[in-house]
Amino acid sequence: MRIAVLGTGSVGRAIAARTAELGHQVTIGTRDVAAIRAGDHAHWAAQHPEVGLATLAEAASGAELMVRPHQLAEGAHSVFVSGDDAEAKRIVSGLLVSFGHTDVIDLGDLSTARGTEMLLPLWLRLYGRLDTANFNIKVVR
C-alpha cells in the first residue's frame, strides 16, 4: 500500500518507520522541504531553552508507543479515528490493528478529530508527572 505521512516530527517519523517496516511504500510530506533540510533549530532552541535536543531515535522513543503499543506499556489501549471517508478510515483502522492496537474507536466524521486533539494537554501533564511517555489511555466501557 502507498502511504503518505504528513509531518516530519517525532510522531510522523515513528509512523513512517513502522509502516515501512510493515512493507508499505511510505513518503513523508512537509510544507517546506528546503526548510526542513536546512533547519533553523538553533534560533528556535535559543527561544526554548527548556526543550532538549536528542537524536531522532532518542526523541522519537514516546511516539514508539503508538506504533508498538504492547511492547512499551502493558494493558489495553484505545486509539481513535475520525474522517469523512469510510474506506480511508477502514484502511487506517486496519493499519492501527497491524501496529497491535485492539481497541480502535471510530468517532465519526472529520469534525470529531478536534476532540482527540484535546487529549494532548492531558497527555503532556501526565508525561510531566510520570516522567515517561510510556503510557496510554484506555476507554473503559
A tleap script that builds the chain and sets N, CA, C and O, in Angstrom:
source leaprc.protein.ff14SB
mol = sequence {
  NMET ARG ILE ALA VAL LEU GLY THR GLY SER
  VAL GLY ARG ALA ILE ALA ALA ARG THR ALA
  GLU LEU GLY HIE GLN VAL THR ILE GLY THR
  ARG ASP VAL ALA ALA ILE ARG ALA GLY ASP
  HIE ALA HIE TRP ALA ALA GLN HIE PRO GLU
  VAL GLY LEU ALA THR LEU ALA GLU ALA ALA
  SER GLY ALA GLU LEU MET VAL ARG PRO HIE
  GLN LEU ALA GLU GLY ALA HIE SER VAL PHE
  VAL SER GLY ASP ASP ALA GLU ALA LYS ARG
  ILE VAL SER GLY LEU LEU VAL SER PHE GLY
  HIE THR ASP VAL ILE ASP LEU GLY ASP LEU
  SER THR ALA ARG GLY THR GLU MET LEU LEU
  PRO LEU TRP LEU ARG LEU TYR GLY ARG LEU
  ASP THR ALA ASN PHE ASN ILE LYS VAL VAL
  CARG
}
set mol.1.N position { 0.846 -1.166 0.000 }
set mol.1.CA position { 0.000 0.000 0.000 }
set mol.1.C position { 0.896 1.234 0.000 }
set mol.1.O position { 1.944 1.228 0.645 }
set mol.2.N position { 0.511 2.276 -0.699 }
set mol.2.CA position { 1.223 3.549 -0.691 }
set mol.2.C position { 0.635 4.414 0.403 }
set mol.2.O position { -0.576 4.626 0.462 }
set mol.3.N position { 1.511 4.918 1.279 }
set mol.3.CA position { 1.061 5.703 2.426 }
set mol.3.C position { 1.841 7.002 2.473 }
set mol.3.O position { 3.063 7.004 2.322 }
set mol.4.N position { 1.140 8.109 2.684 }
set mol.4.CA position { 1.771 9.401 2.903 }
set mol.4.C position { 1.568 9.772 4.365 }
set mol.4.O position { 0.453 9.710 4.882 }
set mol.5.N position { 2.652 10.155 5.023 }
set mol.5.CA position { 2.597 10.626 6.394 }
set mol.5.C position { 2.854 12.119 6.351 }
set mol.5.O position { 3.894 12.558 5.862 }
set mol.6.N position { 1.924 12.896 6.854 }
set mol.6.CA position { 2.064 14.348 6.839 }
set mol.6.C position { 2.636 14.811 8.164 }
set mol.6.O position { 1.974 14.742 9.199 }
set mol.7.N position { 3.856 15.278 8.122 }
set mol.7.CA position { 4.527 15.756 9.326 }
set mol.7.C position { 5.876 15.113 9.492 }
set mol.7.O position { 6.035 13.909 9.294 }
set mol.8.N position { 6.859 15.931 9.861 }
set mol.8.CA position { 8.227 15.444 9.996 }
set mol.8.C position { 8.694 15.407 11.441 }
set mol.8.O position { 9.885 15.244 11.705 }
set mol.9.N position { 7.774 15.554 12.370 }
set mol.9.CA position { 8.135 15.486 13.783 }
set mol.9.C position { 8.302 14.043 14.233 }
set mol.9.O position { 8.250 13.121 13.419 }
set mol.10.N position { 8.501 13.853 15.527 }
set mol.10.CA position { 8.764 12.512 16.051 }
set mol.10.C position { 7.613 11.550 15.802 }
set mol.10.O position { 7.842 10.372 15.529 }
set mol.11.N position { 6.389 12.031 15.891 }
set mol.11.CA position { 5.235 11.160 15.651 }
set mol.11.C position { 5.191 10.734 14.180 }
set mol.11.O position { 5.036 9.553 13.873 }
set mol.12.N position { 5.330 11.707 13.279 }
set mol.12.CA position { 5.337 11.387 11.848 }
set mol.12.C position { 6.435 10.418 11.488 }
set mol.12.O position { 6.217 9.494 10.704 }
set mol.13.N position { 7.609 10.614 12.047 }
set mol.13.CA position { 8.740 9.727 11.758 }
set mol.13.C position { 8.505 8.328 12.300 }
set mol.13.O position { 8.842 7.343 11.644 }
set mol.14.N position { 7.930 8.232 13.492 }
set mol.14.CA position { 7.650 6.913 14.064 }
set mol.14.C position { 6.620 6.162 13.230 }
set mol.14.O position { 6.770 4.966 12.979 }
set mol.15.N position { 5.579 6.860 12.802 }
set mol.15.CA position { 4.553 6.217 11.977 }
set mol.15.C position { 5.149 5.795 10.634 }
set mol.15.O position { 4.884 4.691 10.159 }
set mol.16.N position { 5.943 6.657 10.026 }
set mol.16.CA position { 6.555 6.326 8.733 }
set mol.16.C position { 7.463 5.114 8.855 }
set mol.16.O position { 7.418 4.221 8.009 }
set mol.17.N position { 8.283 5.068 9.891 }
set mol.17.CA position { 9.203 3.944 10.077 }
set mol.17.C position { 8.449 2.637 10.267 }
set mol.17.O position { 8.809 1.618 9.677 }
set mol.18.N position { 7.417 2.661 11.079 }
set mol.18.CA position { 6.665 1.429 11.360 }
set mol.18.C position { 5.904 0.948 10.130 }
set mol.18.O position { 5.877 -0.251 9.850 }
set mol.19.N position { 5.286 1.868 9.394 }
set mol.19.CA position { 4.547 1.435 8.204 }
set mol.19.C position { 5.494 0.902 7.136 }
set mol.19.O position { 5.150 -0.044 6.427 }
set mol.20.N position { 6.685 1.494 7.009 }
set mol.20.CA position { 7.680 0.960 6.066 }
set mol.20.C position { 8.130 -0.424 6.519 }
set mol.20.O position { 8.312 -1.321 5.696 }
set mol.21.N position { 8.310 -0.597 7.829 }
set mol.21.CA position { 8.695 -1.894 8.384 }
set mol.21.C position { 7.655 -2.962 8.067 }
set mol.21.O position { 7.985 -4.137 7.906 }
set mol.22.N position { 6.410 -2.546 7.981 }
set mol.22.CA position { 5.326 -3.478 7.662 }
set mol.22.C position { 5.205 -3.735 6.162 }
set mol.22.O position { 4.305 -4.449 5.722 }
set mol.23.N position { 6.124 -3.144 5.371 }
set mol.23.CA position { 6.159 -3.424 3.940 }
set mol.23.C position { 5.433 -2.430 3.062 }
set mol.23.O position { 5.242 -2.696 1.875 }
set mol.24.N position { 5.026 -1.304 3.593 }
set mol.24.CA position { 4.316 -0.302 2.810 }
set mol.24.C position { 5.293 0.676 2.170 }
set mol.24.O position { 6.396 0.878 2.679 }
set mol.25.N position { 4.898 1.278 1.066 }
set mol.25.CA position { 5.681 2.330 0.409 }
set mol.25.C position { 5.284 3.645 1.068 }
set mol.25.O position { 4.133 4.071 0.968 }
set mol.26.N position { 6.235 4.289 1.744 }
set mol.26.CA position { 5.925 5.441 2.584 }
set mol.26.C position { 6.640 6.689 2.085 }
set mol.26.O position { 7.817 6.635 1.731 }
set mol.27.N position { 5.934 7.804 2.058 }
set mol.27.CA position { 6.500 9.110 1.757 }
set mol.27.C position { 6.101 10.064 2.873 }
set mol.27.O position { 4.926 10.156 3.227 }
set mol.28.N position { 7.087 10.780 3.431 }
set mol.28.CA position { 6.781 11.798 4.437 }
set mol.28.C position { 6.600 13.121 3.718 }
set mol.28.O position { 7.434 13.513 2.902 }
set mol.29.N position { 5.518 13.803 4.018 }
set mol.29.CA position { 5.239 15.097 3.414 }
set mol.29.C position { 5.437 16.228 4.405 }
set mol.29.O position { 5.089 16.104 5.579 }
set mol.30.N position { 5.997 17.330 3.928 }
set mol.30.CA position { 6.193 18.515 4.757 }
set mol.30.C position { 5.874 19.755 3.940 }
set mol.30.O position { 5.882 19.714 2.710 }
set mol.31.N position { 5.597 20.839 4.612 }
set mol.31.CA position { 5.255 22.066 3.895 }
set mol.31.C position { 6.429 22.642 3.134 }
set mol.31.O position { 6.243 23.196 2.050 }
set mol.32.N position { 7.623 22.529 3.665 }
set mol.32.CA position { 8.773 23.169 3.047 }
set mol.32.C position { 9.985 22.257 3.163 }
set mol.32.O position { 10.677 22.270 4.180 }
set mol.33.N position { 10.243 21.470 2.132 }
set mol.33.CA position { 11.336 20.505 2.151 }
set mol.33.C position { 12.671 21.201 2.387 }
set mol.33.O position { 13.485 20.723 3.177 }
set mol.34.N position { 12.903 22.318 1.714 }
set mol.34.CA position { 14.176 23.031 1.849 }
set mol.34.C position { 14.396 23.507 3.288 }
set mol.34.O position { 15.508 23.421 3.808 }
set mol.35.N position { 13.349 24.003 3.922 }
set mol.35.CA position { 13.483 24.492 5.298 }
set mol.35.C position { 13.807 23.359 6.258 }
set mol.35.O position { 14.624 23.528 7.163 }
set mol.36.N position { 13.171 22.203 6.070 }
set mol.36.CA position { 13.444 21.053 6.927 }
set mol.36.C position { 14.884 20.603 6.719 }
set mol.36.O position { 15.584 20.315 7.689 }
set mol.37.N position { 15.328 20.539 5.490 }
set mol.37.CA position { 16.715 20.126 5.198 }
set mol.37.C position { 17.719 21.121 5.749 }
set mol.37.O position { 18.727 20.724 6.334 }
set mol.38.N position { 17.458 22.399 5.571 }
set mol.38.CA position { 18.397 23.429 6.030 }
set mol.38.C position { 18.344 23.578 7.553 }
set mol.38.O position { 19.373 23.742 8.207 }
set mol.39.N position { 17.167 23.521 8.087 }
set mol.39.CA position { 16.964 23.625 9.528 }
set mol.39.C position { 17.224 25.017 10.068 }
set mol.39.O position { 18.087 25.745 9.577 }
set mol.40.N position { 16.484 25.360 11.057 }
set mol.40.CA position { 16.643 26.632 11.744 }
set mol.40.C position { 16.505 26.356 13.235 }
set mol.40.O position { 15.914 27.139 13.978 }
set mol.41.N position { 17.062 25.228 13.652 }
set mol.41.CA position { 16.852 24.785 15.020 }
set mol.41.C position { 17.556 25.663 16.050 }
set mol.41.O position { 17.019 25.865 17.139 }
set mol.42.N position { 18.722 26.183 15.747 }
set mol.42.CA position { 19.474 26.975 16.723 }
set mol.42.C position { 18.667 28.180 17.192 }
set mol.42.O position { 18.621 28.483 18.385 }
set mol.43.N position { 18.042 28.853 16.259 }
set mol.43.CA position { 17.223 30.013 16.611 }
set mol.43.C position { 16.051 29.593 17.504 }
set mol.43.O position { 15.780 30.224 18.526 }
set mol.44.N position { 15.370 28.532 17.108 }
set mol.44.CA position { 14.240 28.030 17.890 }
set mol.44.C position { 14.698 27.576 19.272 }
set mol.44.O position { 14.043 27.881 20.269 }
set mol.45.N position { 15.813 26.852 19.342 }
set mol.45.CA position { 16.318 26.342 20.619 }
set mol.45.C position { 16.667 27.479 21.567 }
set mol.45.O position { 16.461 27.361 22.775 }
set mol.46.N position { 17.194 28.579 21.037 }
set mol.46.CA position { 17.522 29.732 21.870 }
set mol.46.C position { 16.267 30.330 22.497 }
set mol.46.O position { 16.314 30.874 23.600 }
set mol.47.N position { 15.161 30.225 21.797 }
set mol.47.CA position { 13.886 30.739 22.308 }
set mol.47.C position { 13.201 29.749 23.249 }
set mol.47.O position { 12.281 30.122 23.977 }
set mol.48.N position { 13.643 28.495 23.238 }
set mol.48.CA position { 13.039 27.435 24.048 }
set mol.48.C position { 14.128 26.662 24.791 }
set mol.48.O position { 14.305 25.470 24.540 }
set mol.49.N position { 14.860 27.309 25.696 }
set mol.49.CA position { 15.983 26.623 26.349 }
set mol.49.C position { 15.560 25.450 27.229 }
set mol.49.O position { 16.395 24.612 27.571 }
set mol.50.N position { 14.290 25.370 27.600 }
set mol.50.CA position { 13.820 24.267 28.433 }
set mol.50.C position { 13.601 22.974 27.644 }
set mol.50.O position { 13.361 21.914 28.221 }
set mol.51.N position { 13.687 23.079 26.342 }
set mol.51.CA position { 13.464 21.922 25.481 }
set mol.51.C position { 14.808 21.345 25.075 }
set mol.51.O position { 15.656 22.050 24.527 }
set mol.52.N position { 15.002 20.049 25.348 }
set mol.52.CA position { 16.253 19.385 24.997 }
set mol.52.C position { 16.285 18.958 23.545 }
set mol.52.O position { 15.259 18.934 22.866 }
set mol.53.N position { 17.457 18.628 23.086 }
set mol.53.CA position { 17.653 18.127 21.728 }
set mol.53.C position { 18.325 16.774 21.818 }
set mol.53.O position { 19.292 16.605 22.561 }
set mol.54.N position { 17.815 15.800 21.060 }
set mol.54.CA position { 18.359 14.449 21.087 }
set mol.54.C position { 18.371 13.891 19.675 }
set mol.54.O position { 17.841 14.509 18.751 }
set mol.55.N position { 18.971 12.733 19.511 }
set mol.55.CA position { 18.941 12.083 18.201 }
set mol.55.C position { 17.492 11.745 17.858 }
set mol.55.O position { 16.620 11.735 18.726 }
set mol.56.N position { 17.257 11.473 16.594 }
set mol.56.CA position { 15.897 11.101 16.182 }
set mol.56.C position { 15.413 9.882 16.949 }
set mol.56.O position { 14.265 9.842 17.392 }
set mol.57.N position { 16.276 8.889 17.108 }
set mol.57.CA position { 15.870 7.664 17.802 }
set mol.57.C position { 15.506 7.957 19.252 }
set mol.57.O position { 14.518 7.428 19.762 }
set mol.58.N position { 16.298 8.797 19.920 }
set mol.58.CA position { 16.013 9.126 21.312 }
set mol.58.C position { 14.746 9.963 21.421 }
set mol.58.O position { 13.900 9.712 22.279 }
set mol.59.N position { 14.620 10.956 20.550 }
set mol.59.CA position { 13.467 11.857 20.612 }
set mol.59.C position { 12.178 11.155 20.242 }
set mol.59.O position { 11.124 11.489 20.784 }
set mol.60.N position { 12.228 10.201 19.345 }
set mol.60.CA position { 11.036 9.517 18.854 }
set mol.60.C position { 10.667 8.306 19.689 }
set mol.60.O position { 9.766 7.553 19.319 }
set mol.61.N position { 11.359 8.100 20.828 }
set mol.61.CA position { 11.079 6.890 21.593 }
set mol.61.C position { 9.670 6.865 22.134 }
set mol.61.O position { 9.117 5.767 22.091 }
set mol.62.N position { 8.665 8.367 22.874 }
set mol.62.CA position { 7.262 8.427 23.330 }
set mol.62.C position { 6.328 8.049 22.246 }
set mol.62.O position { 5.284 7.464 22.534 }
set mol.63.N position { 6.672 8.385 20.823 }
set mol.63.CA position { 5.864 8.038 19.654 }
set mol.63.C position { 5.914 6.545 19.370 }
set mol.63.O position { 4.970 6.025 18.775 }
set mol.64.N position { 6.958 5.826 19.761 }
set mol.64.CA position { 7.063 4.372 19.548 }
set mol.64.C position { 5.891 3.639 20.172 }
set mol.64.O position { 5.477 2.595 19.669 }
set mol.65.N position { 5.344 4.176 21.272 }
set mol.65.CA position { 4.197 3.529 21.912 }
set mol.65.C position { 3.015 3.454 20.964 }
set mol.65.O position { 2.235 2.503 21.014 }
set mol.66.N position { 2.878 4.459 20.095 }
set mol.66.CA position { 1.769 4.468 19.147 }
set mol.66.C position { 1.881 3.317 18.152 }
set mol.66.O position { 0.878 2.712 17.776 }
set mol.67.N position { 3.110 3.021 17.730 }
set mol.67.CA position { 3.281 2.010 16.690 }
set mol.67.C position { 3.641 0.630 17.245 }
set mol.67.O position { 3.650 -0.354 16.506 }
set mol.68.N position { 3.934 0.558 18.537 }
set mol.68.CA position { 4.209 -0.711 19.221 }
set mol.68.C position { 3.533 -0.677 20.596 }
set mol.68.O position { 4.214 -0.691 21.621 }
set mol.69.N position { 2.222 -0.633 20.621 }
set mol.69.CA position { 1.519 -0.351 21.869 }
set mol.69.C position { 1.757 -1.348 22.992 }
set mol.69.O position { 1.708 -0.959 24.159 }
set mol.70.N position { 2.007 -2.591 22.696 }
set mol.70.CA position { 2.118 -3.583 23.762 }
set mol.70.C position { 3.559 -3.908 24.116 }
set mol.70.O position { 3.810 -4.681 25.041 }
set mol.71.N position { 4.511 -3.327 23.389 }
set mol.71.CA position { 5.909 -3.571 23.731 }
set mol.71.C position { 6.410 -2.587 24.772 }
set mol.71.O position { 7.372 -2.883 25.480 }
set mol.72.N position { 5.784 -1.431 24.882 }
set mol.72.CA position { 6.282 -0.396 25.777 }
set mol.72.C position { 5.397 -0.134 26.979 }
set mol.72.O position { 5.864 0.421 27.974 }
set mol.73.N position { 4.143 -0.516 26.915 }
set mol.73.CA position { 3.230 -0.318 28.049 }
set mol.73.C position { 2.236 -1.472 28.050 }
set mol.73.O position { 1.575 -1.735 27.046 }
set mol.74.N position { 2.138 -2.145 29.167 }
set mol.74.CA position { 1.229 -3.287 29.252 }
set mol.74.C position { -0.224 -2.829 29.305 }
set mol.74.O position { -0.517 -1.677 29.627 }
set mol.75.N position { -1.114 -3.738 28.989 }
set mol.75.CA position { -2.536 -3.451 29.083 }
set mol.75.C position { -3.134 -3.000 27.771 }
set mol.75.O position { -2.435 -2.798 26.779 }
set mol.76.N position { -4.431 -2.850 27.792 }
set mol.76.CA position { -5.162 -2.443 26.595 }
set mol.76.C position { -5.082 -0.930 26.411 }
set mol.76.O position { -5.022 -0.178 27.384 }
set mol.77.N position { -5.083 -0.498 25.167 }
set mol.77.CA position { -5.038 0.917 24.823 }
set mol.77.C position { -6.154 1.213 23.838 }
set mol.77.O position { -6.491 0.373 23.003 }
set mol.78.N position { -6.723 2.393 23.932 }
set mol.78.CA position { -7.714 2.836 22.956 }
set mol.78.C position { -7.049 3.824 22.013 }
set mol.78.O position { -6.200 4.617 22.420 }
set mol.79.N position { -7.443 3.766 20.752 }
set mol.79.CA position { -6.950 4.709 19.750 }
set mol.79.C position { -8.159 5.135 18.922 }
set mol.79.O position { -9.096 4.359 18.730 }
set mol.80.N position { -8.130 6.375 18.434 }
set mol.80.CA position { -9.314 6.951 17.816 }
set mol.80.C position { -9.062 7.303 16.358 }
set mol.80.O position { -7.959 7.704 15.986 }
set mol.81.N position { -10.101 7.148 15.530 }
set mol.81.CA position { -10.053 7.591 14.136 }
set mol.81.C position { -11.254 8.480 13.859 }
set mol.81.O position { -12.339 8.283 14.406 }
set mol.82.N position { -11.031 9.458 13.000 }
set mol.82.CA position { -12.089 10.361 12.557 }
set mol.82.C position { -11.876 10.631 11.080 }
set mol.82.O position { -10.740 10.626 10.607 }
set mol.83.N position { -12.946 10.864 10.352 }
set mol.83.CA position { -12.789 11.202 8.944 }
set mol.83.C position { -14.095 11.121 8.189 }
set mol.83.O position { -15.074 10.534 8.650 }
set mol.84.N position { -14.083 11.733 7.008 }
set mol.84.CA position { -15.276 11.753 6.162 }
set mol.84.C position { -15.305 10.619 5.146 }
set mol.84.O position { -16.327 10.399 4.496 }
set mol.85.N position { -14.199 9.900 5.002 }
set mol.85.CA position { -14.085 8.841 4.005 }
set mol.85.C position { -14.078 7.486 4.716 }
set mol.85.O position { -13.085 7.119 5.345 }
set mol.86.N position { -15.168 6.753 4.619 }
set mol.86.CA position { -15.311 5.477 5.322 }
set mol.86.C position { -14.235 4.477 4.910 }
set mol.86.O position { -13.713 3.749 5.755 }
set mol.87.N position { -13.900 4.434 3.628 }
set mol.87.CA position { -12.876 3.493 3.156 }
set mol.87.C position { -11.508 3.853 3.730 }
set mol.87.O position { -10.751 2.968 4.127 }
set mol.88.N position { -11.187 5.148 3.776 }
set mol.88.CA position { -9.906 5.580 4.350 }
set mol.88.C position { -9.839 5.214 5.834 }
set mol.88.O position { -8.796 4.776 6.319 }
set mol.89.N position { -10.941 5.392 6.547 }
set mol.89.CA position { -10.953 5.024 7.963 }
set mol.89.C position { -10.786 3.520 8.137 }
set mol.89.O position { -10.132 3.070 9.079 }
set mol.90.N position { -11.371 2.748 7.239 }
set mol.90.CA position { -11.214 1.297 7.311 }
set mol.90.C position { -9.753 0.918 7.122 }
set mol.90.O position { -9.239 0.052 7.830 }
set mol.91.N position { -9.078 1.564 6.169 }
set mol.91.CA position { -7.670 1.282 5.900 }
set mol.91.C position { -6.799 1.699 7.092 }
set mol.91.O position { -5.932 0.939 7.523 }
set mol.92.N position { -7.029 2.888 7.615 }
set mol.92.CA position { -6.254 3.365 8.769 }
set mol.92.C position { -6.506 2.473 9.979 }
set mol.92.O position { -5.573 2.145 10.712 }
set mol.93.N position { -7.748 2.083 10.191 }
set mol.93.CA position { -8.062 1.195 11.308 }
set mol.93.C position { -7.316 -0.127 11.168 }
set mol.93.O position { -6.796 -0.657 12.151 }
set mol.94.N position { -7.262 -0.656 9.959 }
set mol.94.CA position { -6.509 -1.888 9.707 }
set mol.94.C position { -5.024 -1.711 9.990 }
set mol.94.O position { -4.382 -2.605 10.541 }
set mol.95.N position { -4.481 -0.562 9.616 }
set mol.95.CA position { -3.076 -0.263 9.887 }
set mol.95.C position { -2.833 -0.201 11.390 }
set mol.95.O position { -1.837 -0.735 11.877 }
set mol.96.N position { -3.732 0.445 12.131 }
set mol.96.CA position { -3.599 0.519 13.584 }
set mol.96.C position { -3.650 -0.869 14.221 }
set mol.96.O position { -2.907 -1.154 15.160 }
set mol.97.N position { -4.521 -1.721 13.710 }
set mol.97.CA position { -4.584 -3.096 14.207 }
set mol.97.C position { -3.268 -3.816 13.908 }
set mol.97.O position { -2.782 -4.583 14.738 }
set mol.98.N position { -2.685 -3.571 12.720 }
set mol.98.CA position { -1.406 -4.207 12.393 }
set mol.98.C position { -0.281 -3.710 13.301 }
set mol.98.O position { 0.701 -4.421 13.511 }
set mol.99.N position { -0.416 -2.496 13.842 }
set mol.99.CA position { 0.547 -1.986 14.820 }
set mol.99.C position { 0.406 -2.721 16.157 }
set mol.99.O position { 1.348 -2.769 16.948 }
set mol.100.N position { -0.782 -3.296 16.402 }
set mol.100.CA position { -1.033 -4.004 17.648 }
set mol.100.C position { -2.166 -3.447 18.480 }
set mol.100.O position { -2.432 -3.950 19.571 }
set mol.101.N position { -2.839 -2.421 17.994 }
set mol.101.CA position { -3.971 -1.868 18.730 }
set mol.101.C position { -5.163 -2.809 18.622 }
set mol.101.O position { -5.445 -3.351 17.553 }
set mol.102.N position { -5.854 -2.994 19.731 }
set mol.102.CA position { -7.015 -3.883 19.744 }
set mol.102.C position { -8.319 -3.134 19.979 }
set mol.102.O position { -9.397 -3.712 19.845 }
set mol.103.N position { -8.232 -1.851 20.329 }
set mol.103.CA position { -9.434 -1.064 20.594 }
set mol.103.C position { -9.383 0.214 19.757 }
set mol.103.O position { -8.979 1.271 20.242 }
set mol.104.N position { -9.798 0.102 18.494 }
set mol.104.CA position { -9.837 1.241 17.583 }
set mol.104.C position { -11.264 1.770 17.595 }
set mol.104.O position { -12.200 1.061 17.226 }
set mol.105.N position { -11.426 3.021 18.022 }
set mol.105.CA position { -12.754 3.609 18.161 }
set mol.105.C position { -12.963 4.649 17.062 }
set mol.105.O position { -12.234 5.638 16.989 }
set mol.106.N position { -13.961 4.421 16.210 }
set mol.106.CA position { -14.330 5.353 15.151 }
set mol.106.C position { -15.262 6.399 15.758 }
set mol.106.O position { -16.393 6.097 16.139 }
set mol.107.N position { -14.762 7.642 15.841 }
set mol.107.CA position { -15.549 8.702 16.457 }
set mol.107.C position { -16.556 9.345 15.516 }
set mol.107.O position { -17.493 10.006 15.962 }
set mol.108.N position { -16.364 9.151 14.207 }
set mol.108.CA position { -17.302 9.736 13.256 }
set mol.108.C position { -16.604 10.574 12.211 }
set mol.108.O position { -15.483 10.268 11.806 }
set mol.109.N position { -17.265 11.636 11.772 }
set mol.109.CA position { -16.737 12.453 10.675 }
set mol.109.C position { -15.518 13.272 11.119 }
set mol.109.O position { -15.132 13.238 12.287 }
set mol.110.N position { -14.927 13.997 10.188 }
set mol.110.CA position { -13.689 14.722 10.433 }
set mol.110.C position { -13.806 15.739 11.569 }
set mol.110.O position { -12.823 16.009 12.258 }
set mol.111.N position { -14.987 16.301 11.768 }
set mol.111.CA position { -15.142 17.299 12.833 }
set mol.111.C position { -14.859 16.716 14.214 }
set mol.111.O position { -14.552 17.467 15.140 }
set mol.112.N position { -14.954 15.405 14.374 }
set mol.112.CA position { -14.707 14.780 15.678 }
set mol.112.C position { -13.219 14.699 16.013 }
set mol.112.O position { -12.865 14.414 17.157 }
set mol.113.N position { -12.346 14.943 15.042 }
set mol.113.CA position { -10.902 14.892 15.291 }
set mol.113.C position { -10.475 15.949 16.304 }
set mol.113.O position { -9.490 15.762 17.018 }
set mol.114.N position { -11.198 17.038 16.370 }
set mol.114.CA position { -10.863 18.101 17.319 }
set mol.114.C position { -10.903 17.584 18.753 }
set mol.114.O position { -10.121 18.021 19.597 }
set mol.115.N position { -11.799 16.669 19.021 }
set mol.115.CA position { -11.879 16.086 20.359 }
set mol.115.C position { -10.622 15.320 20.738 }
set mol.115.O position { -10.155 15.430 21.872 }
set mol.116.N position { -10.068 14.551 19.816 }
set mol.116.CA position { -8.846 13.814 20.125 }
set mol.116.C position { -7.666 14.756 20.305 }
set mol.116.O position { -6.754 14.463 21.079 }
set mol.117.N position { -7.669 15.878 19.604 }
set mol.117.CA position { -6.597 16.863 19.792 }
set mol.117.C position { -6.604 17.404 21.216 }
set mol.117.O position { -5.557 17.798 21.732 }
set mol.118.N position { -7.748 17.428 21.844 }
set mol.118.CA position { -7.855 17.948 23.203 }
set mol.118.C position { -7.237 17.004 24.234 }
set mol.118.O position { -7.051 17.385 25.389 }
set mol.119.N position { -6.920 15.777 23.824 }
set mol.119.CA position { -6.234 14.859 24.728 }
set mol.119.C position { -4.777 15.276 24.948 }
set mol.119.O position { -4.173 14.897 25.952 }
set mol.120.N position { -4.212 16.047 24.025 }
set mol.120.CA position { -2.805 16.424 24.132 }
set mol.120.C position { -2.478 17.151 25.435 }
set mol.120.O position { -1.482 16.801 26.069 }
set mol.121.N position { -3.264 18.152 25.876 }
set mol.121.CA position { -2.914 18.799 27.149 }
set mol.121.C position { -2.879 17.814 28.327 }
set mol.121.O position { -2.001 17.913 29.184 }
set mol.122.N position { -3.812 16.878 28.377 }
set mol.122.CA position { -3.800 15.861 29.425 }
set mol.122.C position { -2.560 14.988 29.301 }
set mol.122.O position { -1.884 14.713 30.292 }
set mol.123.N position { -2.261 14.551 28.070 }
set mol.123.CA position { -1.099 13.694 27.831 }
set mol.123.C position { 0.187 14.395 28.283 }
set mol.123.O position { 1.039 13.776 28.920 }
set mol.124.N position { 0.327 15.676 27.959 }
set mol.124.CA position { 1.526 16.415 28.347 }
set mol.124.C position { 1.661 16.507 29.864 }
set mol.124.O position { 2.764 16.379 30.394 }
set mol.125.N position { 0.546 16.728 30.572 }
set mol.125.CA position { 0.600 16.806 32.032 }
set mol.125.C position { 0.976 15.460 32.639 }
set mol.125.O position { 1.758 15.394 33.587 }
set mol.126.N position { 0.411 14.382 32.085 }
set mol.126.CA position { 0.766 13.046 32.572 }
set mol.126.C position { 2.231 12.739 32.309 }
set mol.126.O position { 2.916 12.189 33.171 }
set mol.127.N position { 2.714 13.089 31.127 }
set mol.127.CA position { 4.123 12.884 30.776 }
set mol.127.C position { 5.022 13.591 31.785 }
set mol.127.O position { 5.991 13.009 32.272 }
set mol.128.N position { 4.706 14.833 32.095 }
set mol.128.CA position { 5.496 15.584 33.061 }
set mol.128.C position { 5.434 14.984 34.452 }
set mol.128.O position { 6.447 14.930 35.149 }
set mol.129.N position { 4.280 14.541 34.856 }
set mol.129.CA position { 4.099 13.983 36.202 }
set mol.129.C position { 4.715 12.594 36.342 }
set mol.129.O position { 5.333 12.287 37.362 }
set mol.130.N position { 4.547 11.746 35.310 }
set mol.130.CA position { 5.059 10.375 35.347 }
set mol.130.C position { 6.507 10.268 34.930 }
set mol.130.O position { 7.155 9.251 35.176 }
set mol.131.N position { 7.026 11.324 34.294 }
set mol.131.CA position { 8.401 11.377 33.801 }
set mol.131.C position { 8.701 10.268 32.795 }
set mol.131.O position { 9.819 9.756 32.731 }
set mol.132.N position { 7.693 9.908 32.018 }
set mol.132.CA position { 7.846 8.927 30.946 }
set mol.132.C position { 6.708 9.111 29.957 }
set mol.132.O position { 5.614 9.551 30.310 }
set mol.133.N position { 6.996 8.762 28.707 }
set mol.133.CA position { 5.956 8.792 27.684 }
set mol.133.C position { 5.378 7.399 27.438 }
set mol.133.O position { 4.523 7.223 26.569 }
set mol.134.N position { 5.837 6.428 28.190 }
set mol.134.CA position { 5.372 5.057 28.007 }
set mol.134.C position { 4.104 4.794 28.807 }
set mol.134.O position { 4.102 4.035 29.776 }
set mol.135.N position { 3.033 5.436 28.379 }
set mol.135.CA position { 1.705 5.220 28.940 }
set mol.135.C position { 0.704 5.515 27.835 }
set mol.135.O position { 1.047 6.129 26.825 }
set mol.136.N position { -0.512 5.083 28.026 }
set mol.136.CA position { -1.548 5.350 27.054 }
set mol.136.C position { -2.884 5.469 27.763 }
set mol.136.O position { -2.958 5.359 28.986 }
set mol.137.N position { -3.923 5.692 27.005 }
set mol.137.CA position { -5.260 5.907 27.541 }
set mol.137.C position { -6.174 4.782 27.073 }
set mol.137.O position { -6.104 4.359 25.919 }
set mol.138.N position { -7.022 4.303 27.960 }
set mol.138.CA position { -7.983 3.257 27.638 }
set mol.138.C position { -9.373 3.729 27.997 }
set mol.138.O position { -9.608 4.222 29.100 }
set mol.139.N position { -10.292 3.576 27.059 }
set mol.139.CA position { -11.699 3.862 27.321 }
set mol.139.C position { -12.317 2.588 27.882 }
set mol.139.O position { -12.328 1.548 27.222 }
set mol.140.N position { -12.820 2.677 29.082 }
set mol.140.CA position { -13.456 1.529 29.722 }
set mol.140.C position { -14.954 1.652 29.534 }
set mol.140.O position { -15.551 2.662 29.909 }
set mol.141.N position { -15.561 0.632 28.958 }
set mol.141.CA position { -16.987 0.667 28.665 }
set mol.141.C position { -17.734 -0.187 29.657 }
set mol.141.O position { -18.959 -0.291 29.583 }
savepdb mol mol.pdb
quit
